[in-house]
Amino acid sequence: MRTTAIKKTFPLAISAIPFGIVMGTSTFNAQFDTIQMLYMNLMMFAGASQLAFIELFLVNSPNLIILISCLLINSRMFL
């Protein structure tokens, strides 16, 4: 049973590894703590919104703009 689950989730793991590297590098460059990065990953579902948050945060965008941008990117999950 365990090997069946591993075989079924392996393609997802392959695609998640490069994204994890990109997120780790981005959050490191933004000087986020490990706790901040983990909290952000738990609160935001879409990887694109996580990257948008980091970019908008780095250029000192207003909080409302960051919030609306992340909500719009995440709203595609409802379609």
N, C-alpha and C positions, 0 to 999 in steps of 0.2 A: 504494500500500500504506500509506503513512504517513497519508494523509487518511482511509482507512478506519479505522485504529486510533484516530485522533483523534475521528472520529464515534462510534465505539463506546464510548469512555471519557468522552465529554463529560458524560453524565448523572451519572456518578460524581464528576466534578470539580465540578459544580454543587453537589452535596450536601456535598462536602468543604470547600468554601470557608467556609460559615458556621461549621462545626465548628472549623475552623482559627482563625477569629476568636475564638470562645468560648474555645478552649484558650489562645490567645495572651494574651487578657485575663486569664484565670484564673491562669495561671502568672506573669504580670506582677504581679498583685495579691498573689500568694503570695511574691513576690520571689525567684523561681527564676532562676538564670542560664540563658543560652541553651543551654549544654552540658547542664545538668540537665534542661531541657525536652526536648531532643533525645534524650537517653538514656532518659527516661521514655517517650517516644513509640516508641522502638525496642523497649523491653522489654515494654510492655503493648499488647495488640492491641485490646482493646475501649475505645472512647472513654468509655463510661460508667464503666469502672474507673479511667480517668485522672482524670476529674472527681471520682469518689469519693475517690481518693487525695489529691487536692489539698484537698478539704474536710476529710477526716479529719486530714491533716497540719496544716492551719491551726488546728484545735481541740486539737492536741497529744494525739491518741489514741495509745494504746500501739502499738508496731510490730506486735505479733502481730494486733491487731484490724485494722490497715490491711492486712496481708498476707492474712488470711483473707477480708476483704471483697473485695479485688481478685481473689483466686483464685475466690471464689464467682461474682462477676460474669463473669469470664472463662470459667468452666466451662460457661456456656450455649453456647459455641462448639462444644462436643463433642456437643451433642444433634443 
